[in-house]
Amino acid sequence: MNSFEYIRPATIAEALAASAQPGSAFLAGGTNLLDLMKGGVSNPSRLIDISRLQELGEIEIMADGTVRIAALVRNSDLAYRPEIQSRFPMVAEALLSGASAQLRNAATAAGNVMQRTRCAYFYDPASACNKRQPGTGCDARGGDTRAAAILGWSEHCIAVHPSDFCVPLAALDAKVEIAGPQGSREVRLEDFHLLPGDTPERETALAPGEMIIALKLPPQAGAFASHARYLKIRDRTSYAFAVVSVAAALRLDGGAIAEARIALGGVALKPWRARGAEQVLAGQALGHEAFARAADMALSSARSLGGNVFKIELARRLIVRTLSQAALGTPRSLPSLPASVLNAA
């Protein structure tokens, strides 16, 4: 680990001012950043510890019904908050499947959004990685591609985004509230993470010196609470990262689907919103046939890299299964093993 300057600002304004120096990084829970520093993958020259900023630690229900989750809200506090479990159950289900209890007690909402890929080649400083060192190449392309992306990848990067939490956020049209030198702005979470293209080193929509202040879930997202699920396929039935995950929610009108929301995890370098699949379901009767058509649409542009060809069919089946469970209704209480396909309901 390299030497670095440590700063603990007293206000958001002080934090933003400190971040003007190149090589700065914000430190909150540290559950990802410290691992990257220990491994020599990330080498900030200045750490700005924002973990004591009380103004970033609240969950607020705004006048219009928007739920504003400040950046430093702990994952465990958020997952067990009654308003989150009742209004956005698949968000709670995703959070409780994403890490151990110890990590959830340390990890923050904004830190979850900002976590970086777990691609083995990104984590290995001896491997060529365009994300870690632009222009060096991508050793993953000729290596083990089992965990690689099937959607949105480029010849420069085939990594995937690791978050569980971000998948239902994308499905529910969450927004990211950002502060920076030019003032405040909001970006849809769906647009916050960037696909690799020719610049895989650019991972998010944040500009230099900007930081996440809060996440916002719109009031209309609560309309899906009665029929919402998050399911996840992982290599071990534990707190492993997703091979494929699906957040699916339905708003019903009689026996038909008035509106659907679908997002996938583990398939791209960002949570993948399947808007085409949502359109396929609009106005359709509940059932396997409609769900299968939606799954086909969601994966119509999927491309394998050889070792991950199985992920396409796996994702297709998981979409159908998640929609089927959402159609049955949200469980009254969270499953004992959140997000597991082994749960009967």
Contacts in CASP RR format, 6 or more apart in sequence:
PFRMAT RR
TARGET T0000
AUTHOR 0000-0000-0000
METHOD contacts of the structure
MODEL  1
MNSFEYIRPATIAEALAASAQPGSAFLAGGTNLLDLMKGGVSNPSRLIDI
SRLQELGEIEIMADGTVRIAALVRNSDLAYRPEIQSRFPMVAEALLSGAS
AQLRNAATAAGNVMQRTRCAYFYDPASACNKRQPGTGCDARGGDTRAAAI
LGWSEHCIAVHPSDFCVPLAALDAKVEIAGPQGSREVRLEDFHLLPGDTP
ERETALAPGEMIIALKLPPQAGAFASHARYLKIRDRTSYAFAVVSVAAAL
RLDGGAIAEARIALGGVALKPWRARGAEQVLAGQALGHEAFARAADMALS
SARSLGGNVFKIELARRLIVRTLSQAALGTPRSLPSLPASVLNAA
1 37 0 8 1.000
1 38 0 8 1.000
1 39 0 8 1.000
1 40 0 8 1.000
1 43 0 8 1.000
2 37 0 8 1.000
2 40 0 8 1.000
2 43 0 8 1.000
2 45 0 8 1.000
4 44 0 8 1.000
4 45 0 8 1.000
4 46 0 8 1.000
4 47 0 8 1.000
5 45 0 8 1.000
5 46 0 8 1.000
5 47 0 8 1.000
6 46 0 8 1.000
6 47 0 8 1.000
6 49 0 8 1.000
7 18 0 8 1.000
7 46 0 8 1.000
7 47 0 8 1.000
7 48 0 8 1.000
7 49 0 8 1.000
8 48 0 8 1.000
8 49 0 8 1.000
8 52 0 8 1.000
9 15 0 8 1.000
9 17 0 8 1.000
9 18 0 8 1.000
9 48 0 8 1.000
9 49 0 8 1.000
9 50 0 8 1.000
9 53 0 8 1.000
10 53 0 8 1.000
11 53 0 8 1.000
11 55 0 8 1.000
12 53 0 8 1.000
12 55 0 8 1.000
12 56 0 8 1.000
12 179 0 8 1.000
12 211 0 8 1.000
12 213 0 8 1.000
15 26 0 8 1.000
15 48 0 8 1.000
15 50 0 8 1.000
15 53 0 8 1.000
15 211 0 8 1.000
16 179 0 8 1.000
16 180 0 8 1.000
16 181 0 8 1.000
16 209 0 8 1.000
16 211 0 8 1.000
18 24 0 8 1.000
18 46 0 8 1.000
18 48 0 8 1.000
19 26 0 8 1.000
19 48 0 8 1.000
19 209 0 8 1.000
19 211 0 8 1.000
20 181 0 8 1.000
20 209 0 8 1.000
21 45 0 8 1.000
21 46 0 8 1.000
22 45 0 8 1.000
22 208 0 8 1.000
23 44 0 8 1.000
23 45 0 8 1.000
23 46 0 8 1.000
24 44 0 8 1.000
24 45 0 8 1.000
24 46 0 8 1.000
24 47 0 8 1.000
24 48 0 8 1.000
24 209 0 8 1.000
25 33 0 8 1.000
25 42 0 8 1.000
25 44 0 8 1.000
25 46 0 8 1.000
25 47 0 8 1.000
25 48 0 8 1.000
26 48 0 8 1.000
26 50 0 8 1.000
26 211 0 8 1.000
27 33 0 8 1.000
27 47 0 8 1.000
27 48 0 8 1.000
27 49 0 8 1.000
27 50 0 8 1.000
27 51 0 8 1.000
28 50 0 8 1.000
28 51 0 8 1.000
28 71 0 8 1.000
28 72 0 8 1.000
28 108 0 8 1.000
28 110 0 8 1.000
28 111 0 8 1.000
29 51 0 8 1.000
29 106 0 8 1.000
29 107 0 8 1.000
29 108 0 8 1.000
29 111 0 8 1.000
30 106 0 8 1.000
30 107 0 8 1.000
30 111 0 8 1.000
31 99 0 8 1.000
31 103 0 8 1.000
31 106 0 8 1.000
31 107 0 8 1.000
31 111 0 8 1.000
31 115 0 8 1.000
32 111 0 8 1.000
32 114 0 8 1.000
32 115 0 8 1.000
32 116 0 8 1.000
33 42 0 8 1.000
36 42 0 8 1.000
36 116 0 8 1.000
36 123 0 8 1.000
37 43 0 8 1.000
37 44 0 8 1.000
39 123 0 8 1.000
39 125 0 8 1.000
40 125 0 8 1.000
41 122 0 8 1.000
41 123 0 8 1.000
41 125 0 8 1.000
41 132 0 8 1.000
50 56 0 8 1.000
50 71 0 8 1.000
50 72 0 8 1.000
50 211 0 8 1.000
51 72 0 8 1.000
53 72 0 8 1.000
55 70 0 8 1.000
56 70 0 8 1.000
56 71 0 8 1.000
56 72 0 8 1.000
56 110 0 8 1.000
56 213 0 8 1.000
56 214 0 8 1.000
57 70 0 8 1.000
57 71 0 8 1.000
57 72 0 8 1.000
57 73 0 8 1.000
58 70 0 8 1.000
58 73 0 8 1.000
59 67 0 8 1.000
59 68 0 8 1.000
59 69 0 8 1.000
59 70 0 8 1.000
59 73 0 8 1.000
59 77 0 8 1.000
59 78 0 8 1.000
59 81 0 8 1.000
59 83 0 8 1.000
59 84 0 8 1.000
60 67 0 8 1.000
60 68 0 8 1.000
60 70 0 8 1.000
61 67 0 8 1.000
61 68 0 8 1.000
61 83 0 8 1.000
62 68 0 8 1.000
64 219 0 8 1.000
65 219 0 8 1.000
66 216 0 8 1.000
66 217 0 8 1.000
66 218 0 8 1.000
66 219 0 8 1.000
67 83 0 8 1.000
67 84 0 8 1.000
67 87 0 8 1.000
67 88 0 8 1.000
67 216 0 8 1.000
67 217 0 8 1.000
68 177 0 8 1.000
68 214 0 8 1.000
68 215 0 8 1.000
68 216 0 8 1.000
69 78 0 8 1.000
69 109 0 8 1.000
69 214 0 8 1.000
69 215 0 8 1.000
69 216 0 8 1.000
69 217 0 8 1.000
70 109 0 8 1.000
70 213 0 8 1.000
70 214 0 8 1.000
71 108 0 8 1.000
71 109 0 8 1.000
71 110 0 8 1.000
71 111 0 8 1.000
71 211 0 8 1.000
71 212 0 8 1.000
71 213 0 8 1.000
71 214 0 8 1.000
71 215 0 8 1.000
72 108 0 8 1.000
72 109 0 8 1.000
72 110 0 8 1.000
73 108 0 8 1.000
73 109 0 8 1.000
74 104 0 8 1.000
74 105 0 8 1.000
74 106 0 8 1.000
74 107 0 8 1.000
74 108 0 8 1.000
74 109 0 8 1.000
75 95 0 8 1.000
75 99 0 8 1.000
75 103 0 8 1.000
75 104 0 8 1.000
75 105 0 8 1.000
75 107 0 8 1.000
75 108 0 8 1.000
75 109 0 8 1.000
75 112 0 8 1.000
75 165 0 8 1.000
76 95 0 8 1.000
76 101 0 8 1.000
76 104 0 8 1.000
76 105 0 8 1.000
78 84 0 8 1.000
78 91 0 8 1.000
78 92 0 8 1.000
78 95 0 8 1.000
78 109 0 8 1.000
79 85 0 8 1.000
79 91 0 8 1.000
79 92 0 8 1.000
79 95 0 8 1.000
79 96 0 8 1.000
79 104 0 8 1.000
80 92 0 8 1.000
81 92 0 8 1.000
84 91 0 8 1.000
84 92 0 8 1.000
85 92 0 8 1.000
85 334 0 8 1.000
86 225 0 8 1.000
87 217 0 8 1.000
87 221 0 8 1.000
87 222 0 8 1.000
87 225 0 8 1.000
88 168 0 8 1.000
88 172 0 8 1.000
88 217 0 8 1.000
88 221 0 8 1.000
88 222 0 8 1.000
88 225 0 8 1.000
88 228 0 8 1.000
89 225 0 8 1.000
89 228 0 8 1.000
89 330 0 8 1.000
89 331 0 8 1.000
89 334 0 8 1.000
90 168 0 8 1.000
90 171 0 8 1.000
90 228 0 8 1.000
90 229 0 8 1.000
90 230 0 8 1.000
90 247 0 8 1.000
90 248 0 8 1.000
90 249 0 8 1.000
90 330 0 8 1.000
91 165 0 8 1.000
91 168 0 8 1.000
91 169 0 8 1.000
91 172 0 8 1.000
91 217 0 8 1.000
91 230 0 8 1.000
92 334 0 8 1.000
92 338 0 8 1.000
93 168 0 8 1.000
93 229 0 8 1.000
93 230 0 8 1.000
93 334 0 8 1.000
93 335 0 8 1.000
93 338 0 8 1.000
93 339 0 8 1.000
94 164 0 8 1.000
94 165 0 8 1.000
94 167 0 8 1.000
94 168 0 8 1.000
94 230 0 8 1.000
94 232 0 8 1.000
94 245 0 8 1.000
94 247 0 8 1.000
94 338 0 8 1.000
94 339 0 8 1.000
95 104 0 8 1.000
95 164 0 8 1.000
95 165 0 8 1.000
96 104 0 8 1.000
96 334 0 8 1.000
96 338 0 8 1.000
96 339 0 8 1.000
97 164 0 8 1.000
97 230 0 8 1.000
97 232 0 8 1.000
97 239 0 8 1.000
97 337 0 8 1.000
97 338 0 8 1.000
97 339 0 8 1.000
97 340 0 8 1.000
98 104 0 8 1.000
98 164 0 8 1.000
98 165 0 8 1.000
98 239 0 8 1.000
98 339 0 8 1.000
99 107 0 8 1.000
99 239 0 8 1.000
100 239 0 8 1.000
103 239 0 8 1.000
109 165 0 8 1.000
109 215 0 8 1.000
110 211 0 8 1.000
110 212 0 8 1.000
110 214 0 8 1.000
110 215 0 8 1.000
111 212 0 8 1.000
112 163 0 8 1.000
112 165 0 8 1.000
112 166 0 8 1.000
113 163 0 8 1.000
113 165 0 8 1.000
113 166 0 8 1.000
113 169 0 8 1.000
113 176 0 8 1.000
113 189 0 8 1.000
113 192 0 8 1.000
113 212 0 8 1.000
113 215 0 8 1.000
114 204 0 8 1.000
114 212 0 8 1.000
115 162 0 8 1.000
115 163 0 8 1.000
116 122 0 8 1.000
116 162 0 8 1.000
116 203 0 8 1.000
117 131 0 8 1.000
117 159 0 8 1.000
117 160 0 8 1.000
117 161 0 8 1.000
117 162 0 8 1.000
117 269 0 8 1.000
118 162 0 8 1.000
118 241 0 8 1.000
119 129 0 8 1.000
119 131 0 8 1.000
119 140 0 8 1.000
119 147 0 8 1.000
119 148 0 8 1.000
119 158 0 8 1.000
119 159 0 8 1.000
119 160 0 8 1.000
120 127 0 8 1.000
120 140 0 8 1.000
120 144 0 8 1.000
120 147 0 8 1.000
121 127 0 8 1.000
121 128 0 8 1.000
121 129 0 8 1.000
121 138 0 8 1.000
121 139 0 8 1.000
121 140 0 8 1.000
121 143 0 8 1.000
122 129 0 8 1.000
122 131 0 8 1.000
122 132 0 8 1.000
122 159 0 8 1.000
125 132 0 8 1.000
127 139 0 8 1.000
127 140 0 8 1.000
128 136 0 8 1.000
128 137 0 8 1.000
128 138 0 8 1.000
128 139 0 8 1.000
129 136 0 8 1.000
129 137 0 8 1.000
129 138 0 8 1.000
129 139 0 8 1.000
129 140 0 8 1.000
130 136 0 8 1.000
130 137 0 8 1.000
130 138 0 8 1.000
130 156 0 8 1.000
130 157 0 8 1.000
130 196 0 8 1.000
130 200 0 8 1.000
130 201 0 8 1.000
131 157 0 8 1.000
131 159 0 8 1.000
131 196 0 8 1.000
131 200 0 8 1.000
131 201 0 8 1.000
131 203 0 8 1.000
132 201 0 8 1.000
134 199 0 8 1.000
134 200 0 8 1.000
134 201 0 8 1.000
137 156 0 8 1.000
138 155 0 8 1.000
138 156 0 8 1.000
138 157 0 8 1.000
138 158 0 8 1.000
138 200 0 8 1.000
140 148 0 8 1.000
140 157 0 8 1.000
140 158 0 8 1.000
140 159 0 8 1.000
141 155 0 8 1.000
141 158 0 8 1.000
141 305 0 8 1.000
144 307 0 8 1.000
145 158 0 8 1.000
145 305 0 8 1.000
145 306 0 8 1.000
145 307 0 8 1.000
145 308 0 8 1.000
146 307 0 8 1.000
146 308 0 8 1.000
147 160 0 8 1.000
147 243 0 8 1.000
147 308 0 8 1.000
148 158 0 8 1.000
148 159 0 8 1.000
148 160 0 8 1.000
148 305 0 8 1.000
148 307 0 8 1.000
148 308 0 8 1.000
149 158 0 8 1.000
149 159 0 8 1.000
149 160 0 8 1.000
149 266 0 8 1.000
149 267 0 8 1.000
149 268 0 8 1.000
149 269 0 8 1.000
149 305 0 8 1.000
149 308 0 8 1.000
150 267 0 8 1.000
150 268 0 8 1.000
150 299 0 8 1.000
150 302 0 8 1.000
150 303 0 8 1.000
150 304 0 8 1.000
150 305 0 8 1.000
150 308 0 8 1.000
150 311 0 8 1.000
150 312 0 8 1.000
150 315 0 8 1.000
151 264 0 8 1.000
151 267 0 8 1.000
151 268 0 8 1.000
151 272 0 8 1.000
151 299 0 8 1.000
151 301 0 8 1.000
151 302 0 8 1.000
151 303 0 8 1.000
152 195 0 8 1.000
152 196 0 8 1.000
152 268 0 8 1.000
152 269 0 8 1.000
152 301 0 8 1.000
153 159 0 8 1.000
153 195 0 8 1.000
153 196 0 8 1.000
153 268 0 8 1.000
153 269 0 8 1.000
153 303 0 8 1.000
153 305 0 8 1.000
154 195 0 8 1.000
154 196 0 8 1.000
154 197 0 8 1.000
154 198 0 8 1.000
154 200 0 8 1.000
156 196 0 8 1.000
156 197 0 8 1.000
156 198 0 8 1.000
156 199 0 8 1.000
156 200 0 8 1.000
157 196 0 8 1.000
157 197 0 8 1.000
157 200 0 8 1.000
157 269 0 8 1.000
158 196 0 8 1.000
158 305 0 8 1.000
159 196 0 8 1.000
159 200 0 8 1.000
159 269 0 8 1.000
160 265 0 8 1.000
160 266 0 8 1.000
160 267 0 8 1.000
160 268 0 8 1.000
160 269 0 8 1.000
161 193 0 8 1.000
161 265 0 8 1.000
161 266 0 8 1.000
161 268 0 8 1.000
161 269 0 8 1.000
161 270 0 8 1.000
161 271 0 8 1.000
162 241 0 8 1.000
162 242 0 8 1.000
162 266 0 8 1.000
163 265 0 8 1.000
163 271 0 8 1.000
164 230 0 8 1.000
164 232 0 8 1.000
164 242 0 8 1.000
164 245 0 8 1.000
164 265 0 8 1.000
164 339 0 8 1.000
166 189 0 8 1.000
166 193 0 8 1.000
166 271 0 8 1.000
167 230 0 8 1.000
167 245 0 8 1.000
167 246 0 8 1.000
167 247 0 8 1.000
167 263 0 8 1.000
167 264 0 8 1.000
167 265 0 8 1.000
167 271 0 8 1.000
168 228 0 8 1.000
168 230 0 8 1.000
168 247 0 8 1.000
168 249 0 8 1.000
168 263 0 8 1.000
169 189 0 8 1.000
169 215 0 8 1.000
169 217 0 8 1.000
169 271 0 8 1.000
170 189 0 8 1.000
170 190 0 8 1.000
170 247 0 8 1.000
170 263 0 8 1.000
170 270 0 8 1.000
170 271 0 8 1.000
170 272 0 8 1.000
170 273 0 8 1.000
171 247 0 8 1.000
171 248 0 8 1.000
171 249 0 8 1.000
171 261 0 8 1.000
171 262 0 8 1.000
171 263 0 8 1.000
171 273 0 8 1.000
172 217 0 8 1.000
172 218 0 8 1.000
172 221 0 8 1.000
172 222 0 8 1.000
172 224 0 8 1.000
172 249 0 8 1.000
172 261 0 8 1.000
173 188 0 8 1.000
173 189 0 8 1.000
173 190 0 8 1.000
173 218 0 8 1.000
173 220 0 8 1.000
173 221 0 8 1.000
174 188 0 8 1.000
174 189 0 8 1.000
174 215 0 8 1.000
174 216 0 8 1.000
174 217 0 8 1.000
174 218 0 8 1.000
174 221 0 8 1.000
175 186 0 8 1.000
175 187 0 8 1.000
175 188 0 8 1.000
175 189 0 8 1.000
175 215 0 8 1.000
175 216 0 8 1.000
175 218 0 8 1.000
176 186 0 8 1.000
176 187 0 8 1.000
176 188 0 8 1.000
176 189 0 8 1.000
176 192 0 8 1.000
176 205 0 8 1.000
176 212 0 8 1.000
176 214 0 8 1.000
176 215 0 8 1.000
176 216 0 8 1.000
177 184 0 8 1.000
177 185 0 8 1.000
177 186 0 8 1.000
177 212 0 8 1.000
177 213 0 8 1.000
177 214 0 8 1.000
177 215 0 8 1.000
177 216 0 8 1.000
178 184 0 8 1.000
178 185 0 8 1.000
178 186 0 8 1.000
178 187 0 8 1.000
178 205 0 8 1.000
178 206 0 8 1.000
178 210 0 8 1.000
178 211 0 8 1.000
178 212 0 8 1.000
178 213 0 8 1.000
179 210 0 8 1.000
179 211 0 8 1.000
179 213 0 8 1.000
180 207 0 8 1.000
180 209 0 8 1.000
180 210 0 8 1.000
180 211 0 8 1.000
181 209 0 8 1.000
181 210 0 8 1.000
182 207 0 8 1.000
184 213 0 8 1.000
186 216 0 8 1.000
187 205 0 8 1.000
189 215 0 8 1.000
189 271 0 8 1.000
190 270 0 8 1.000
190 271 0 8 1.000
190 273 0 8 1.000
191 205 0 8 1.000
192 204 0 8 1.000
192 205 0 8 1.000
192 270 0 8 1.000
193 203 0 8 1.000
193 204 0 8 1.000
193 205 0 8 1.000
193 269 0 8 1.000
193 270 0 8 1.000
193 271 0 8 1.000
194 202 0 8 1.000
194 203 0 8 1.000
194 204 0 8 1.000
194 205 0 8 1.000
194 269 0 8 1.000
194 270 0 8 1.000
195 268 0 8 1.000
195 269 0 8 1.000
195 270 0 8 1.000
196 269 0 8 1.000
200 269 0 8 1.000
203 269 0 8 1.000
206 212 0 8 1.000
223 251 0 8 1.000
223 259 0 8 1.000
224 249 0 8 1.000
224 250 0 8 1.000
224 251 0 8 1.000
224 259 0 8 1.000
224 261 0 8 1.000
225 330 0 8 1.000
226 252 0 8 1.000
226 329 0 8 1.000
226 330 0 8 1.000
227 249 0 8 1.000
227 250 0 8 1.000
227 251 0 8 1.000
227 252 0 8 1.000
227 326 0 8 1.000
227 327 0 8 1.000
227 328 0 8 1.000
227 329 0 8 1.000
227 330 0 8 1.000
228 247 0 8 1.000
228 248 0 8 1.000
228 249 0 8 1.000
228 250 0 8 1.000
228 326 0 8 1.000
228 329 0 8 1.000
228 330 0 8 1.000
229 247 0 8 1.000
229 248 0 8 1.000
229 249 0 8 1.000
229 322 0 8 1.000
229 325 0 8 1.000
229 326 0 8 1.000
229 329 0 8 1.000
229 330 0 8 1.000
230 245 0 8 1.000
230 246 0 8 1.000
230 247 0 8 1.000
230 248 0 8 1.000
230 322 0 8 1.000
230 338 0 8 1.000
230 339 0 8 1.000
231 245 0 8 1.000
231 246 0 8 1.000
231 318 0 8 1.000
231 321 0 8 1.000
231 322 0 8 1.000
231 325 0 8 1.000
231 339 0 8 1.000
231 340 0 8 1.000
231 341 0 8 1.000
232 242 0 8 1.000
232 244 0 8 1.000
232 245 0 8 1.000
232 246 0 8 1.000
232 339 0 8 1.000
232 340 0 8 1.000
232 341 0 8 1.000
233 242 0 8 1.000
233 243 0 8 1.000
233 244 0 8 1.000
233 245 0 8 1.000
233 314 0 8 1.000
233 318 0 8 1.000
233 341 0 8 1.000
234 240 0 8 1.000
234 241 0 8 1.000
234 242 0 8 1.000
234 243 0 8 1.000
235 243 0 8 1.000
237 337 0 8 1.000
237 340 0 8 1.000
237 342 0 8 1.000
241 266 0 8 1.000
242 265 0 8 1.000
242 266 0 8 1.000
243 266 0 8 1.000
243 311 0 8 1.000
243 314 0 8 1.000
244 264 0 8 1.000
244 265 0 8 1.000
244 266 0 8 1.000
244 267 0 8 1.000
244 311 0 8 1.000
244 314 0 8 1.000
244 315 0 8 1.000
244 318 0 8 1.000
245 264 0 8 1.000
245 265 0 8 1.000
245 266 0 8 1.000
245 318 0 8 1.000
245 339 0 8 1.000
246 262 0 8 1.000
246 263 0 8 1.000
246 264 0 8 1.000
246 265 0 8 1.000
246 315 0 8 1.000
246 318 0 8 1.000
246 319 0 8 1.000
246 321 0 8 1.000
246 322 0 8 1.000
247 261 0 8 1.000
247 262 0 8 1.000
247 263 0 8 1.000
247 264 0 8 1.000
247 322 0 8 1.000
248 260 0 8 1.000
248 261 0 8 1.000
248 262 0 8 1.000
248 319 0 8 1.000
248 322 0 8 1.000
248 323 0 8 1.000
248 325 0 8 1.000
248 326 0 8 1.000
249 260 0 8 1.000
249 261 0 8 1.000
249 262 0 8 1.000
249 326 0 8 1.000
250 257 0 8 1.000
250 259 0 8 1.000
250 260 0 8 1.000
250 261 0 8 1.000
250 281 0 8 1.000
250 286 0 8 1.000
250 323 0 8 1.000
250 326 0 8 1.000
250 327 0 8 1.000
251 257 0 8 1.000
251 258 0 8 1.000
251 259 0 8 1.000
251 260 0 8 1.000
252 258 0 8 1.000
252 286 0 8 1.000
253 283 0 8 1.000
255 285 0 8 1.000
255 286 0 8 1.000
256 283 0 8 1.000
256 284 0 8 1.000
256 285 0 8 1.000
256 286 0 8 1.000
257 281 0 8 1.000
257 282 0 8 1.000
257 283 0 8 1.000
257 284 0 8 1.000
257 285 0 8 1.000
257 286 0 8 1.000
257 290 0 8 1.000
258 282 0 8 1.000
258 283 0 8 1.000
259 278 0 8 1.000
259 282 0 8 1.000
260 277 0 8 1.000
260 278 0 8 1.000
260 281 0 8 1.000
260 282 0 8 1.000
260 294 0 8 1.000
260 323 0 8 1.000
261 278 0 8 1.000
262 273 0 8 1.000
262 274 0 8 1.000
262 277 0 8 1.000
262 278 0 8 1.000
262 294 0 8 1.000
262 298 0 8 1.000
262 319 0 8 1.000
262 323 0 8 1.000
263 271 0 8 1.000
263 272 0 8 1.000
263 273 0 8 1.000
263 274 0 8 1.000
264 271 0 8 1.000
264 272 0 8 1.000
264 274 0 8 1.000
264 298 0 8 1.000
264 315 0 8 1.000
264 319 0 8 1.000
265 271 0 8 1.000
265 272 0 8 1.000
267 302 0 8 1.000
267 311 0 8 1.000
267 315 0 8 1.000
274 294 0 8 1.000
274 297 0 8 1.000
274 298 0 8 1.000
274 319 0 8 1.000
276 297 0 8 1.000
276 298 0 8 1.000
277 294 0 8 1.000
277 295 0 8 1.000
277 297 0 8 1.000
277 298 0 8 1.000
277 319 0 8 1.000
278 294 0 8 1.000
279 297 0 8 1.000
280 290 0 8 1.000
280 293 0 8 1.000
280 294 0 8 1.000
280 297 0 8 1.000
281 290 0 8 1.000
281 291 0 8 1.000
281 294 0 8 1.000
281 323 0 8 1.000
284 290 0 8 1.000
286 327 0 8 1.000
287 324 0 8 1.000
287 327 0 8 1.000
288 320 0 8 1.000
288 324 0 8 1.000
291 319 0 8 1.000
291 320 0 8 1.000
291 323 0 8 1.000
291 324 0 8 1.000
292 316 0 8 1.000
292 320 0 8 1.000
294 319 0 8 1.000
294 323 0 8 1.000
295 315 0 8 1.000
295 316 0 8 1.000
295 317 0 8 1.000
295 319 0 8 1.000
295 320 0 8 1.000
295 323 0 8 1.000
296 316 0 8 1.000
298 315 0 8 1.000
298 316 0 8 1.000
298 319 0 8 1.000
299 312 0 8 1.000
299 315 0 8 1.000
299 316 0 8 1.000
299 319 0 8 1.000
302 312 0 8 1.000
302 315 0 8 1.000
304 311 0 8 1.000
304 312 0 8 1.000
318 341 0 8 1.000
321 341 0 8 1.000
325 345 0 8 1.000
328 345 0 8 1.000
331 345 0 8 1.000
335 343 0 8 1.000
335 345 0 8 1.000
336 343 0 8 1.000
337 343 0 8 1.000
END
